[in-house]
Amino acid sequence: MISRKPVIGLVGGIGSGKSLAARVLTDLGAASISADDLVREAYAAAEVRAAIRSLWGEQVFLPDGSVDRSRVAQRVFASRSDLRRLEMVVHPWIARRRAQLIATLAKRLDVLAFVADSPLLFEAHLDGECDFILFINCRPEIRARRLLADRGWSAEEVARRESWQLPVEFKRDRSDYIVENNADLDALVQEIKRIFARLIHPGIR
């Protein structure tokens, strides 16, 4: 993500509130580049669908010809070799699309910065393209409650998915800023505003 405007990487555990933080930053003038949105675009691209079909055939497609993401997820969460195969297909497409988006958005005067909202920021080596890393800290029991209420995930499902990511402590230790998101939403918003102002105007303390 090469740009004269700062790129802020968002990291944290599953259910920590990264999407909420991205919305706050967007309200402040940042353009959010969401990995989830890029993945959806990638799965809709003809070249990606063709590559996935060559890997696993029609069994990972829905009747309308679209990729059955749940079946793909079942495969890659059960096999690291399948995960690597998928990454070799999807990651290059996403990298090209991300570069296109940034090149276009960088020309807009109302875009003050970029937010790299990716659950696999470090795993995909996107941290090297970020100027700053913002870690959203949330206690495990609160994350578990949120994920159960919002997605219906059990504690076992959360643990299974997190086992495929780098430890939360790794991400926190390599971040430039840490923001708490345990209960006080107003405090979260105010802290993100303070950090954003410092990043956009380095003279502010």
Summary of the structure (lengths in Angstrom):
residues: 205
radius of gyration: 17.8
end to end distance: 26.2
largest distance: 56.3
contacts: 586
relative contact order: 0.21
helix: 57%
strand: 14%
